Each structure stands twice: as structure tokens, then as C-alpha cells.
Amino acid sequence: MKKTFYSELAYFLGLVSIALGAAFMEKADFGMSMIVAPAYLIFRKMSSIYSFFTFGMAEYTLQGALLILMIIVVRRFKVSYLFSFVTAVIYGFILDGCMLLVGGIQNPGMALRIVLYIAGLLAGSVGVSLVFHTYIAPEVYELFVKEISAKTGRDINRVKTVYDVCSCLLGVVLSFSFFGLWVFEGVKWGTIVCAIINGSLIGLCTKLFERFFEFRDGLKLRRYF
């Protein structure tokens, strides 16, 4: 018998796991994921000017701008779009908490950095898989891909691939602009490794979850999303 896993809990734990994964990868300093890299670079730059500016702020600021761009492109606005921005804000606060949690790790050696990187990859994959099993609005990143795919009639996986590549290129451009030509901050070899294996890891996590759990709604809120 499969155990019940409530989709609302999957939403919360998914965001926590994704945020913890990002914090681990930031501390490992082998490179962030392609999706996170632009926000991370904005955080690095802005925090050097404004000490109050956090990684979480960079996330929901960038996602807010992306949401506006999406609305312009698809020429449509739905109230439900705002829920994705709310998710981005919630994620931002959780991310800042996770950054504080790992902040006590000072000058980790190579072995610990590798452990942190692997832990970050796994935590991020688990989190994305959990979020896939909830009806609550995803972050703007996922909403953008979904809506652009629907607008253009293109395969969603192809749109996701194009988006990932563009996000990576934006990260490189921001790195060069903020820190100097041919200086790679945030986008490193770990970014490439993440791009290659992340999809497979998410798929494996999904298979394991669905083998042992049945995802059900605990609250009657699905119609609002």
C-alpha cells in the first residue's frame, strides 16, 4: 500500500528543498544551475552596493521582471499568474533562511565543497520533483516556459531547452559585465554538470516518490490555481 503524500506539503517541502540545494551549491562555489545563475549574479553585484540586498530578493525581483515580459509576449493576463509571483516571494524568503543556515560554513575544503555540491544537486532535484506533484502555482520560471509553449505551439521540452540555454548565456553576460571579461562567476563547470544530469535526477526522484507515495490534495483549493 502506498502512503499518502499531501500535495500542499509537497509544495512547501519542494520549495525548501530547492532553496537548500541552491544554498549548498552557492557554498560549494562550483557554479549554480543555469536557472539560478542570473539571479545569483544580480545578488552578488547588488549586495556589494546595498548590504541589505539578499539572494532571495534577487530571485523574486528577477522573476517579477520575467513575469512582466511573459505577459507582454503572450499578450494576456490572468489573476492566476500572480500566484506564481507569490510562490517566488515565498521561495525568496526560504532561500534567505537557507543561506543563513549554511552561512556558518567558512572556507570549506575541497572535499566538503564536493559534498556540498552533490547535496545541492540532489536537494534541488528532489525539490523540483515534489513541486511537480502539487497543483499550487510554480515559480515564474516554470510558468514562463509553459505559457510561451502554449502561445507558440512549440513542444514544451524544446521551449524549456531554449530557455535554459538563454538563461545560461545571460549568466555568462552578467558575469562578464559585473566582474570583468572572461571572469566566470556563478557559471562554472558545475553548471554544465547540473545541466547534463539534472533532468535524469529529477526523473529518478519522481519514480521513487511515485513508487512509495500517492499524492492527494489535503485541501479543496485546486480550483483556485
TAFEN-V754610 format. One record per residue. N is the residue number from 1. RES is the residue in one letter. SS is DSSP state (@ for helix, = for strand, . for the rest). Layout:
# TAFEN-V754610
N,RES,SS  N,RES,SS
This chain:
# TAFEN-V754610
1,M,.  2,K,.  3,K,=  4,T,=  5,F,=  6,Y,=  7,S,@  8,E,@  9,L,@  10,A,@  11,Y,@  12,F,@  13,L,@  14,G,@  15,L,@  16,V,@  17,S,@  18,I,@  19,A,@  20,L,@  21,G,@  22,A,@  23,A,@  24,F,@  25,M,@  26,E,@  27,K,@  28,A,@  29,D,.  30,F,.  31,G,.  32,M,.  33,S,.  34,M,@  35,I,@  36,V,@  37,A,@  38,P,@  39,A,@  40,Y,@  41,L,@  42,I,@  43,F,@  44,R,@  45,K,@  46,M,@  47,S,@  48,S,.  49,I,.  50,Y,.  51,S,.  52,F,.  53,F,.  54,T,.  55,F,@  56,G,@  57,M,@  58,A,@  59,E,@  60,Y,@  61,T,@  62,L,@  63,Q,@  64,G,@  65,A,@  66,L,@  67,L,@  68,I,@  69,L,@  70,M,@  71,I,@  72,I,@  73,V,@  74,V,@  75,R,.  76,R,.  77,F,.  78,K,.  79,V,@  80,S,@  81,Y,@  82,L,@  83,F,@  84,S,@  85,F,@  86,V,@  87,T,@  88,A,@  89,V,@  90,I,@  91,Y,@  92,G,@  93,F,@  94,I,@  95,L,@  96,D,@  97,G,@  98,C,@  99,M,@  100,L,@  101,L,@  102,V,@  103,G,.  104,G,.  105,I,.  106,Q,.  107,N,.  108,P,.  109,G,.  110,M,@  111,A,@  112,L,@  113,R,@  114,I,@  115,V,@  116,L,@  117,Y,@  118,I,@  119,A,@  120,G,@  121,L,@  122,L,@  123,A,@  124,G,@  125,S,@  126,V,@  127,G,@  128,V,@  129,S,@  130,L,@  131,V,@  132,F,@  133,H,.  134,T,.  135,Y,.  136,I,.  137,A,.  138,P,.  139,E,.  140,V,@  141,Y,@  142,E,@  143,L,@  144,F,@  145,V,@  146,K,@  147,E,@  148,I,@  149,S,@  150,A,@  151,K,@  152,T,@  153,G,.  154,R,.  155,D,.  156,I,@  157,N,@  158,R,@  159,V,@  160,K,@  161,T,@  162,V,@  163,Y,@  164,D,@  165,V,@  166,C,@  167,S,@  168,C,@  169,L,@  170,L,@  171,G,@  172,V,@  173,V,@  174,L,@  175,S,@  176,F,@  177,S,@  178,F,@  179,F,@  180,G,.  181,L,.  182,W,.  183,V,.  184,F,.  185,E,.  186,G,.  187,V,.  188,K,.  189,W,@  190,G,@  191,T,@  192,I,@  193,V,@  194,C,@  195,A,@  196,I,@  197,I,@  198,N,@  199,G,@  200,S,@  201,L,@  202,I,@  203,G,@  204,L,@  205,C,@  206,T,@  207,K,@  208,L,@  209,F,@  210,E,@  211,R,@  212,F,@  213,F,=  214,E,=  215,F,=  216,R,=  217,D,.  218,G,.  219,L,.  220,K,.  221,L,.  222,R,@  223,R,@  224,Y,@  225,F,.
